Amino acid sequence: MRGGEPDLVVTDRIYWRVPVVLTLPGHGSVGSVGTIDVDVETGQLHVTPELIAEIQQRATDLADRRTSS
């Protein structure tokens, strides 16, 4: 997985929303499997164990679909 092109999000806080892109050898970029927000002032990632688990599950599902076809 790698980070994609971030979008600047302005709400009560300002942060970068970075897409998480699944890549596979021989297939290149397969698709987005989630996003991670990064605080512009502190650089702190806004992630939870649940978010990581969701991203991992989406990546597994997408890789399974891509490699079985």
C-alpha positions, 0 to 999 in steps of 0.5 A: 500500500502507498499514499495517494494524492492528498486533499486539504480538508478545512473544518474546525481543524485543517488536515490532509486526507490521504488515500491509501492505495493498494498496489500489487506486483505485476498489477500496479495500483489496484485501487483505494482501500481507505483514507487517513487524515493527517493534522497539518499543524502537528503531523499527527495521524488520525487513525484507530485500530478499527480504521486500520482493520477496515483498510486491511480488510478492504485491501485483502478483499480487493487483492483477492478479487484482482488476483483471482480474475 
